[in-house]
């Protein structure tokens, strides 16, 4: 997925390894979590883009991020209220 986003021109990506507990989506996931006895590990991708790029970005993520026949994750789209520089001549 990262390669496809990069190839489409999106370069400012952040990947975070997320570990935690989640509310199971169903009986199958609940049974898996109980049997495995582990904390769920996921990857969170963050990407800031222009409003007119949201459809393309989400389409790439939903197509290339799919693993298996079930839901592989979620795409959250939120507005960025401000982007302020740190350092530089303006501070």
N, C-alpha and C positions, 0 to 999 in steps of 0.2 A: 504494500500500500504506500509506503514512504517513497519507494522508487517511482511509482506511478504519479504521485503528487509532485515529486521533484521534476519528472519528465514533462509534466504539464506546466511547469514554471513556478511552482510554489516551493520556496526554499527556506522560509523561516518557520521551521517546525520544532516543536518540543515534544520529546517522548519521556514519559515518566513511568517507572515501575511502581504500580499501586498494589499494596497488600492490605487486605482487610476482610471483614465479614460483610456479606450482602444478604439481603432478604432473598430466599430462594424463589425462583420464578415458578416452580412447580414441584410435584412429588419426586420426579426424577432427579432434579438438582438437589433437593433436600437429602435424598438418599445418598447421592454421590458425596456431598459435603460431609455427611455423618460417617460414611464408610472410610473416606480418605483421611479424615481427622486433621486436615490442614487448613490453613488460612488461604482464601482465594487470592490468586495473583492475576492481575490484569495489567494491560498497558494503556495509558492514557495519552492520546495525541492531542496537542493544542496547536491551533493554526489560526492566525488572524488574517482575514482577507477582506476585500471590499464587498459591499452588499451585492453587487452584480456578479460576484464570483461564487456565492454561497451554493447555488444549485450545482455548479460544476464540481466544486470541492466535495459536497456531500454525496454526489453520484459516484465519484471516484472511490471514496471511503466505503460506501455501501456495497459497491461491486467487488472491490479488491480485498476488503477486510473480512469477507465472509469465510467462516470456517465451518464446514459441515452443513447439514440440512436445517439446523435449528438457529434461533437468534444467537448471533455471535457478539452482540454488544449494542451500544446505542450511540447515536450522533446527537449531540446537544448543540444547538445554535443559539447564541446569545449576542446581544449588541455590546460593542466596546464603547463605553461612555467617554473615555479619554485615553490618550496615549501621550505621556509626558517624558521628555528626555531626562536622563540623569547625567550630570556633569556638562561639559562643553562650555561654550562662551556665554550661553544664556543664563547660567546659574550665578 
